[in-house]
Structure formats: C-alpha cells, structure tokens
C-alpha cells in the first residue's frame, strides 16, 4: 500500500513538473493568417502545451483554429474558453474550431485541468 502511494505521488510530481515546463514553452505570438475568402486561420500545436500560446485575431472576422494534437497526454484532450459555448474534445491529430470573435480583448484558453494555457488576443478589425 505504501509503495503504491509513493508511486502515485511520484507520478503526480512528474506530471506537474511537465505541465509547468509546458506553460513556459508556448513560443512567440502568431497573428492568424488571412485567407483569400476573408476568413482567418491559425494552427496551434498541442504537445506538452500550446504552440503558439498566444494567437492574435481580428474581431468580426470568421476564424478557424486548427489544433494539431501530437501527444496523448490527458492534459491536451479538452479545450475550454469563454469564446465558445462548449468544451471541445481534441482528438489526436487535427481538430478545427470555427467561430467569429465578436469583441476585442484577451481571452484565455486552457486544457480541461488548467495545466496548459494560452490566450487569444482579439483586436478591433481594421476598417
């Protein structure tokens, strides 16, 4: 019993250390690519965190966030943000989330456990 508890405690410590390291591994910000149809798109790699961890978008312009989940860490399975009404499940490989950001601001997104985090920065659309 004591050995099992020690094993569980060690596993939790390793997971927490990995998640902390992932939080700081997000890389530089990335402005969404504007497509010929006028929409915006960006790919976010999910592997020990989100890369990039900051994405800049324009308000009022339909957006596609393409999440490329490359690991099977349970931290990366769920995606939460106030910008969309439901929790999204990120399957291994690519999952697209389409929405139109309505107002400027900073909108955090996280995994279901809050260990991975990023931010969508929505700017006033250029006239």
Residue frames relative to the residue before (quaternion, step in Angstrom):
aa qw qx qy qz dx dy dz
X 1.0000 0.0000 0.0000 0.0000 0.00 0.00 0.00
X 0.6758 0.4843 -0.2961 0.4702 3.60 0.86 -0.96
X 0.6343 0.5276 -0.3273 0.4605 3.58 1.02 -0.77
X 0.6458 0.5145 -0.3187 0.4654 3.59 0.97 -0.82
X 0.6570 0.5019 -0.3112 0.4687 3.60 0.94 -0.82
X 0.6369 0.5194 -0.3234 0.4691 3.57 1.01 -0.78
X 0.6404 0.5227 -0.3169 0.4650 3.57 1.01 -0.81
X 0.6573 0.5026 -0.3050 0.4714 3.59 0.91 -0.90
X 0.6508 0.5109 -0.3157 0.4645 3.60 0.93 -0.88
X 0.6560 0.5032 -0.3129 0.4675 3.60 0.94 -0.85
X 0.6462 0.5184 -0.3189 0.4605 3.59 0.96 -0.84
X 0.6461 0.5165 -0.3150 0.4654 3.59 0.99 -0.79
X 0.6470 0.5170 -0.3185 0.4611 3.57 0.98 -0.81
X 0.6427 0.5117 -0.3195 0.4722 3.58 0.98 -0.81
X 0.6534 0.5128 -0.3079 0.4640 3.59 0.95 -0.89
X 0.6647 0.4996 -0.3059 0.4636 3.59 0.89 -0.88
X 0.6456 0.5103 -0.3242 0.4667 3.60 0.96 -0.81
X 0.6596 0.5036 -0.3098 0.4641 3.58 0.94 -0.84
X 0.6640 0.4998 -0.3053 0.4649 3.57 0.96 -0.83
X 0.6291 0.5191 -0.3373 0.4701 3.61 1.00 -0.72
X 0.6514 0.5037 -0.3160 0.4713 3.57 0.95 -0.85
X 0.6455 0.5361 -0.3203 0.4398 3.57 1.01 -0.80
X 0.6057 0.5786 -0.3591 0.4116 3.58 1.00 -0.73
X 0.7453 0.3817 -0.2256 0.4980 3.58 1.01 -0.70
X 0.6239 0.5676 -0.3338 0.4208 3.61 1.25 0.01
X 0.3446 0.8074 -0.4342 0.2021 3.58 1.19 0.41
X 0.4037 -0.7311 0.4719 0.2827 3.59 1.15 -0.33
X 0.7210 -0.4534 0.3074 0.4244 3.54 -1.33 0.01
X 0.6190 -0.5258 0.4295 0.3949 3.54 -1.33 0.31
X 0.1377 -0.7835 0.6004 0.0809 3.53 -1.21 0.46
X 0.3102 -0.7265 0.5820 0.1932 3.54 -0.85 0.98
X 0.5234 -0.6458 0.4531 0.3220 3.57 -0.94 0.89
X 0.4870 -0.6517 0.5074 0.2839 3.54 -1.12 0.78
X 0.3000 -0.7313 0.5812 0.1936 3.59 -0.93 0.87
X 0.2736 -0.7862 0.5398 0.1249 3.57 -0.71 1.12
X 0.6799 -0.5048 0.3358 0.4124 3.63 -1.21 0.41
X 0.6735 0.4900 -0.3047 0.4620 3.62 1.09 -0.60
X 0.6091 -0.5983 0.3338 0.3995 3.59 1.30 0.13
X 0.5716 0.5776 -0.3919 0.4314 3.59 1.25 -0.15
X 0.3395 -0.7139 0.5684 0.2280 3.57 -1.32 0.12
X 0.0538 -0.8031 0.5929 -0.0245 3.54 -1.11 0.79
X 0.0472 0.7683 -0.6380 0.0228 3.53 -1.18 0.68
X 0.2907 -0.7227 0.5992 0.1850 3.55 -1.21 0.62
X 0.1111 -0.7707 0.6269 0.0268 3.54 -0.96 1.01
X 0.2728 -0.7625 0.5679 0.1472 3.57 -0.66 1.13
X 0.1721 -0.7578 0.6239 0.0835 3.55 -0.97 0.97
X 0.3477 0.6897 -0.5566 0.3060 3.54 -0.31 1.32
X 0.8131 -0.1166 0.0246 0.5698 3.55 -0.05 1.30
X 0.7676 -0.1148 0.0717 0.6264 3.59 1.26 0.39
X 0.5401 -0.5923 0.4766 0.3611 3.55 -1.29 -0.31
X 0.0076 0.7858 -0.6181 0.0215 3.59 -0.92 0.96
X 0.4678 -0.3299 -0.7856 0.2348 1.58 -1.03 2.24
X 0.4508 -0.6859 0.4998 0.2767 3.55 -1.18 0.48
X 0.7196 0.2686 -0.2227 0.6004 3.58 1.31 -0.07
X 0.0279 -0.7801 0.6246 -0.0247 3.52 -0.91 1.04
X 0.2356 -0.7663 0.5853 0.1215 3.56 -0.92 0.97
X 0.0493 -0.7928 0.6065 -0.0347 3.54 -0.91 1.06
X 0.3986 -0.6784 0.5532 0.2737 3.56 -1.31 0.30
X 0.4845 -0.6609 0.4940 0.2906 3.58 -0.97 0.89
X 0.8182 0.2834 -0.2120 0.4531 3.54 -1.17 0.70
X 0.6474 0.4819 -0.3131 0.5005 3.58 1.29 0.03
X 0.4802 -0.6752 0.4667 0.3093 3.62 -0.69 1.03
X 0.1233 -0.8102 0.5729 0.0120 3.56 -0.91 1.00
X 0.1433 -0.7354 0.6540 0.1052 3.51 -1.26 0.61
X 0.1269 -0.7482 0.6483 0.0619 3.54 -0.79 1.10
X 0.1436 -0.7848 0.6010 0.0477 3.55 -0.64 1.15
X 0.1214 -0.7966 0.5909 0.0385 3.59 -0.39 1.24
X 0.1443 -0.7853 0.6012 0.0326 3.56 -0.69 1.19
X 0.1040 -0.8264 0.5531 0.0188 3.57 0.00 1.32
X 0.1114 -0.8498 0.5151 -0.0033 3.55 -0.41 1.31
X 0.7501 0.2938 -0.2311 0.5456 3.61 1.17 -0.01
X 0.4668 -0.6913 0.4815 0.2692 3.54 -1.25 0.32
X 0.2787 0.7603 -0.5285 0.2548 3.58 1.20 0.50
X 0.4853 -0.6879 0.4526 0.2942 3.61 -0.75 0.99
X 0.5367 0.6251 -0.4087 0.3928 3.62 1.17 -0.46
X 0.7409 0.4403 -0.2360 0.4488 3.60 1.01 -0.69
X 0.4943 0.7142 -0.4048 0.2859 3.59 1.23 -0.05
X 0.7861 0.2533 -0.1380 0.5466 3.61 0.97 -0.77
X 0.1500 -0.7795 0.6050 0.0616 3.55 -1.15 0.70
X 0.0546 -0.8112 0.5810 -0.0380 3.54 -0.78 1.13
X 0.2107 0.7424 -0.6253 0.1160 3.58 -1.10 0.79
X 0.5343 -0.6236 0.4620 0.3351 3.54 -1.17 0.54
X 0.5639 0.6288 -0.3804 0.3767 3.62 1.22 -0.25
X 0.7693 0.1926 -0.1570 0.5886 3.59 1.19 -0.26
X 0.5753 -0.6807 0.3532 0.2844 3.56 -1.04 0.82
X 0.7784 0.3015 -0.1732 0.5227 3.62 1.10 -0.38
X 0.5175 -0.5625 0.5279 0.3703 3.53 -1.35 0.23
X 0.2418 -0.7711 0.5731 0.1358 3.57 -0.90 0.92
X 0.2944 -0.7158 0.6069 0.1805 3.54 -1.09 0.80
X 0.2152 -0.7769 0.5827 0.1028 3.56 -0.75 1.10
X 0.2504 -0.7629 0.5826 0.1257 3.55 -0.48 1.22
X 0.6057 -0.5050 0.4258 0.4436 3.61 -1.16 0.31
X 0.6942 0.3648 -0.3253 0.5284 3.56 -0.92 0.93
X 0.7298 -0.4464 0.3060 0.4178 3.56 -1.18 -0.53
X 0.0374 -0.7432 0.6680 0.0093 3.52 -1.16 0.84
X 0.1919 -0.7895 0.5744 0.1000 3.58 -0.81 0.98
X 0.1132 -0.7492 0.6500 0.0586 3.52 -1.09 0.84
X 0.1034 -0.7982 0.5932 0.0193 3.55 -0.70 1.14
X 0.2130 0.7448 -0.6091 0.1700 3.53 -0.96 0.94
X 0.3262 -0.7054 0.5819 0.2396 3.55 -1.31 0.14
X 0.3168 -0.7422 0.5534 0.2064 3.60 -0.49 1.12
X 0.3069 -0.8135 0.4747 0.1369 3.57 -0.65 1.13
X 0.8257 0.1260 -0.0330 0.5489 3.60 0.94 -0.78
X 0.5601 -0.6018 0.4460 0.3538 3.57 -1.13 0.62
X 0.4011 0.7001 -0.5378 0.2442 3.55 -1.23 0.55
X 0.4885 -0.6017 0.5347 0.3367 3.53 -1.40 -0.08
X 0.0283 -0.8166 0.5745 -0.0481 3.56 -0.64 1.16
X 0.2922 -0.7788 0.5290 0.1684 3.59 -0.35 1.21
X 0.0642 -0.7331 0.6701 0.0977 3.52 -1.32 0.45
X 0.0681 -0.8054 0.5887 -0.0106 3.54 -1.05 0.81
X 0.5506 -0.5213 0.5057 0.4115 3.48 -1.38 0.06
X 0.7174 -0.4627 0.3054 0.4219 3.58 -1.25 0.18
X 0.7283 0.3987 -0.2360 0.5050 3.60 1.13 -0.55
X 0.4988 -0.6855 0.4096 0.3370 3.59 1.26 -0.03
X 0.4725 0.6883 -0.4345 0.3380 3.60 1.23 0.24
X 0.7123 0.2986 -0.2100 0.5995 3.59 1.07 -0.71
X 0.0477 0.8153 -0.5760 0.0367 3.58 -0.91 0.80
X 0.0055 0.7627 -0.6465 0.0131 3.48 -1.29 0.55
X 0.2656 -0.7540 0.5735 0.1787 3.55 -1.29 -0.03
X 0.2384 -0.7120 0.6419 0.1553 3.50 -1.15 0.79
X 0.1417 -0.7778 0.6094 0.0597 3.56 -0.70 1.10
X 0.1279 -0.8077 0.5750 0.0253 3.53 -0.47 1.26
X 0.1905 -0.7940 0.5748 0.0540 3.54 -0.77 1.17
X 0.5819 -0.5259 0.4753 0.3986 3.54 -1.26 0.43
X 0.4589 -0.6957 0.4761 0.2806 3.59 -0.82 0.96
X 0.5118 -0.6364 0.4821 0.3173 3.57 -1.05 0.78
X 0.4602 -0.6969 0.4791 0.2701 3.58 -1.00 0.78
